[in-house]
Every structure is written in C-alpha cells, then in structure tokens.
Amino acid sequence: MRKHIYIAYTGGTIGMKPSKQGYVPAAGFLSDTLKKMPEFHRSEMPLFTLHEYDNLIDSSDMDPSDWQRIADDIADNYDKYDGFIILHGTDTMAYTASALSFMLEDLSKPVIVTGSQIPLAELRSDGQVNLLNALYVAANFPIAEVGLFFNNRLLRGNRSRKVDADGFSAFDSPNFPPLLEAGINIRLKAGELAESPNNTLTVSNVKAQPIGMVSLYPGIAPEVIKNTLQQPVNALILLSYGVGNAPQNPELIAQLKYAKAREIPVLNCTQCMRGRVNMGGYATGHGLQEVGVLSGSDMTPEAALAKLHYLLSKGLPFEEISHLLTQNLRGELSD
C-alpha cells in the first residue's frame, strides 16, 4: 500500500505568489501549484493530504504559540498518517524544528520540516526538490524524529542552523552528521529507520518564556548583563567566546553569580559555529563555572532556546531545570 503523508503548510516562501509588493502568502495557491506538477502524483510517490493553515504567516512572525499549534495539529492527525511534513519559512525554521523535537515525546513516525528559498511556482525553485524528496523520504526512509530537509540532506532538527541567507544550501548541522543524504542513491548517515509505530505520541505544551540572550563582545559592560537579567526574565543564554570563555570583569561575574542566587539558569553556548563549550579548559571559562553558569556543550543557540522553553513551561524546580539543561534529551547535544 502507498504511504499517506500529511503536509501542513504554515506559511513561508515555498507557497507564496508574486505581487507588486514582493512575494506574499495566498490561500489556495500552493494547493493549485501542486495539482499542476505531475511529478508529485506519480505512482512511486506517497499519497499526501495538504492542509493550509487559515492564517499563513511569515516565519519571522513565528512564536511559541505557533509551535504549539503545529504540535497539536500533528497530534490530532497522528493516527491517520504515516508521516508528517511541515512547510515553513526558512528564517526561523531551525527554531521550530528544535522546539518540535522537544515537544513531540515518544515520536515513532517521521516529522520533516522543509521549505524553500524560491517559491514553488517560480522558475528555478528549490522547493520542488525539497518537498519531493521530503515526501519520498518520509514514506520510504522513515526516521522517527524531527528532521529538517534542505538541499538533499535530512538534518536532525535540533542540530540545524540557517547558515546562508540566499543560497540553496541554507542549512547546516555543524556538530552532528546528516541523518540522511539524497544523491543518486539515498543513504542513511546518522539516522535510524523507524520500526512499526507502537508508541502513543505525547505533546508537551509550551508557553512563551522571557529568555535573555547576550552575545559577548570585547568591552561589554556589566550593565548589559544586569539589564538583561531584570524581571521577568526566567533564563539567560550566554553566547561566549571559543570553548566557553568570558572576560573576568568582577562586576560582570557578580551579575552571573546574582543570577544563580535568584534561580535564573544561565546557559553557556559558544559563538563558534563548530565545537563545544569546555569551561574547564581556560581560567576565563572556569570562572563562569564557579558562579554556576551551565555548559551548553555543542547545542545550537536555537536548540538552547527551544529547550529552555520546553523545560520552563513544565514548572520544574531550578535544580531540576539546571540538571536537565546539561543532559542529552533528544540528541541536541553530545555527551
């Protein structure tokens, strides 16, 4: 039997149409475009059902309530379909893929987030290759986790980052190999094919959390950290130098110590595209460790933010959140 894949179109470039003001979302346009593309309806392809959301949005406007809507949509249709494709704008695609990886617990079917840099209806669109392959992979190479498919690679969702604003290789997974590569042959890399679904999907709800994110730079004033930690901030992501280093300004360190006293978790992620935090490597990192700053290891900032939303939404005590932030929950960090 042909597999049946559910496609949720949330908005984004792939389904947009040209206008005098540039590309704009338009209800029904993506559906009409797909009907005119015979390659999507060949016998080798899975059946698919396209659901266009009523309120199509640019991904720049995405927030946690949209993550919740997508997760609930998957849950509502989970028993009816063999896999799920989420069509999404590229700007915040890595954030949504990361968030869904935490929210969808006990996942036993593939969920693939994809989109395009050029609308599907336009000449030279990358959307045709991305969506066609995502559908084929979801049906024939099901990997039971949230992936991000772009430019012939399926990346782990919570390891992905947008690395090119206008190129077709828009996404990369700097610290983890692709789950799968689609060349002349489709080859599994780090991904494992799912067995017969036997789990009941659970959705962990998330609510928007006030989270600060500060990128260190030479000469940063302690007041920047101080102001970011003001109420109602519930957590801070610190984008540090190299392997987790920061200036040893006593006033700056005092602010981080103050954060721990107020039970505000501070998660240390590196500014570097590759590599991981190791606060024991240099004195400038050890100082952060001593005042309770937590290691983000090789988590992306997108995954760190999504993980904090997930954990803070559970209402867990500070000690448990601090512990879980440094644990590998969904393959988001290397042990």
N, C-alpha and C positions, 0 to 999 in steps of 0.2 A: 504493500500500500504506500501511496505517496504521503510523505510527511506534510503536516499542515502548520505553517508558521504564522504567528501573529505579529503584525507590524504596527507599531504605534508611532504616528507622526506628530511630534510635539511642536515642530516649527524648525526653523533653520534654513540654510541656503538650499539644500537639496530639493525642496519642494517649492521654491519661490519662482515668481514670474517677473519679467522686466516691466518697469513702469518709468514714467518721466522722473520720478524721484529715486530711481535705482531699483534694485531687487526688493520685492515685497512679498510676504506670505499671502496666499489667496486660497480660500476654501474650495476644495474640489479639484484644484489644479494638478496636484500630484497624482491623484487617482486617474484623472483623464490622461495624464502623460504616460503612466504605466500601461494603460489599456492600449496605447499606440506602439508599445515596444514589445514585439513578438518574442524576443529572447527570454523575457520573464515568464512566458506562458508555455515554454517547451515542455515536453513530457519528462525530460531529465530533471526539471526544476520542481521543487516542492510547491504544493498549493499554498496560497497565502491570503490572509484577510488583512486589509488595510483599514486602520481606524485613525482618522484625522481628528485631533483634539479640537474642540469647539473654539478655544482661544489659542491660536497659534502664536508663539512668541519667539522673538529673537533670543538666542541663548544668553546674551548679555543681561537679559532681564530675569534669568533663572534664579530662584531662591529655594530654600529647603521645602517650602510648601509644594513646589513643583516636583521635587524629588519624591515627596510623599504621594503625590498624585500618580506618578509613574509607577511607583512600587505597588500602590493599591490596585492600579489597573492590571499589572502583571498577576497579582494575587487573585483578582476577580476572574481572570481568564486562564489561570494556571492549569486546570484540569482539562481544558478543551483543546489545547495546542501542544505541539511537540517542542516548540522553541519560540523565542521572542526577539524581535528586532526593534530597537528604539532609534528612530531617526531624530537627530538632534543637531543643533548648530555647533560649530567647532569651537567657538570661543570658550565655552565652559563645559565642553564635552567630558574632559578628564575629571572635572569636579563631580559631575553627575554619575559617571561610571564608578568613581571611587565611592560615592555615597551609596549607590545601589549595592555595591559589593558588601557593605556592612549591614544594610537594611534587610536584604533578602537572605534570611537564615535557612539553613538546610536545603539549599538550592540543589535540585537534581536535574535541571534542564538548562540548556544554554540561553543566556541573555546577552545579546550583542548590540552595543551602541555604535552607530555609524552615522555618516553624513557626507558632505562633500564641500569642496572649495568653489565649485561652479555648479549652478542649478542643473538638475537632471534634464530639463528640457532644452538646455543650451548645447551648442556645438562644443565638442572637446570636454564635456562634463566628466569629471572623475566619479560622479555619483552613480553612473551605470555600473562601473566595475566594483565600486564599494558595496552597493546594495545587492547586485547579482551574486557576488562572492559571499557576502554575509548570509544571504538566504541559503545558498548551496552548502556552506559550511555548517550552518545551524542544523540543517537536515541530515547531512551525511557525515559530519565530523563533530558531533555534539560534545562540547566541553562544558561541564556543569559549573560554570562560574560566570561572573560578569566580565565580558571581554569588550575590547574596543577594536573595531576593524577599520583599517585605513591603509590604502596603498599596498594591498596584497599581504598585509600582516595582521594577525589577530594578536593583540597585546592584552596582557592582564589589565583589567580596568583600573585597578588601584595602583598600578605601576606606571601608568601612562601620563605623558605631558605633551602639551602642544608646544612644538619647538620651531615651527615655521609659519609665519603669518599668511603667506600666499603661495607656498609650494604645495605640490601634491603629497610630498612626504611630511605632512603636517604634524604627525605624532611620532613619538619615540618612547621607548621604555628603557631608560638609561641604565638601570641597575638590575634588570631581570630580562632574560631572553624572551622572544615572542612565544606565545602559546602554539602558534601555527603559522606557516608561510605558504602562500598560494602562488607557486610558479607554474611551470609546465605541469608539475605534479604538486599535489597538496601534501605538505609534510608536517607532521606533528613535531614540535620542538619541546617546549616545557609543558605543554598541555597534555591532559589525560582524558581519553574518551569516557563519557559517562556510561554507567551501566543502566539497566532498566530503572526508570524512576520509581523509587519506593519511599521517598521522604515526603512529609507534609510541609509545604512551604509556610514559613512564619515571617511576617513582616514586622520589623522593629520600627516603631514610629519615631520620627524626628521632628523637632521644632527648632525654629531659628534660634541660635545661641549667639550672644555677644562675645565674639572671639577677636582678640587683637592679633595683628601680625606685623612684626617690625623687622626690617632688614637692616643689619648693622652696616655702618659705613665709617670711615676714618673721621674722627672728631664728633661722633654722635653725642649729643647732650643727654645727660641722665634724665632730664625733664621729659624727653621723648618717651622713655620707658615709663616714667612716673605718670604722665598724662594718659598713656595707653592703658595703664592698669586701673584707671579710675572706674568706679561703679558705672554701669552694671556689668563690666567685663568679667567673664567667668573663666577665661583661659587665655594664654598668650603663646603664640608660635614665634620663636626667635630664630630668624634666618642668620646664622652665624658664618664666620669665615672658615674655610677649609674643613678640617675634621672636627669642627665644633668650638672654635676659639672665639674669644671676645676680648675687648680691651679691659684691662684690670683697673679701671677707674673705680675707686672705692665708693663713690656716690652711685654709680651705675649698679655695681654689685649689691649695694644696700637695697636698691629697688627690687632686685630679683629675690633677695632674702625676705623682703617685706611681702612679696607675692606669696611665698610659701607660708608665711605666718598668717596670711589671710585666706589660705587654702585655695589659691589660684594656681592651677598647674601651669608650668612654663615648659614647653616642649622645644628642644633644640634640634633644628634641622639645618643642614648645610646649604649655603647659597650655591654650591657647586652642582653642576648637572649630574656628575657621577661621583661615586664614593659614598662613604658613610661617616657619621659622627663617631668620634672616639675621644671623649673628653679626658681620658687618662693619658693621652699622648703628649700633651704640652701643658705647661703650668697655666697658660691662658685659658685652657679648657677645664683643667682641674678645679680652678677657682669657681666655675659655674656649677660643677658637680657638688662642691662643698656647700653651696647655698640651696641645693635642692632642685636645680634645673634637671629635667629629664632628657635622656637621649632619644632622639627620633630615629637613630640608626640611619638607614638609607631610604626612609619614607620620603615621598614627594611632598611638597607643601600642600598639594591638592588632597592627597590621601590623609595627611595630618589633620587638615581642616575637617574633612568628612568624618574621620574617626572621632574627633572631638565632639562634633555634632551628635554622633551616634551615642557616645558614652555619656555626655552631659544630659542628653534627653532621657536617659534611664534613671536620673536622680540618684546615682550611686554616691557613696561617701568619697571624700577626697582621696583617701588612701587607696581605695579600690580603683578609682579612675587612674591614679598615678601608676599603679601596678599594670593595669591593662594597656595603658598607652605604650608601654615598652614591650608588650607581648605581641607575638605574631598571631593575629586573629583570622585574617583572610588572605594571607600571603602578601600583605602590604609591606612587610619588612623582612630582612634577612636575619636569621637567628645568630 
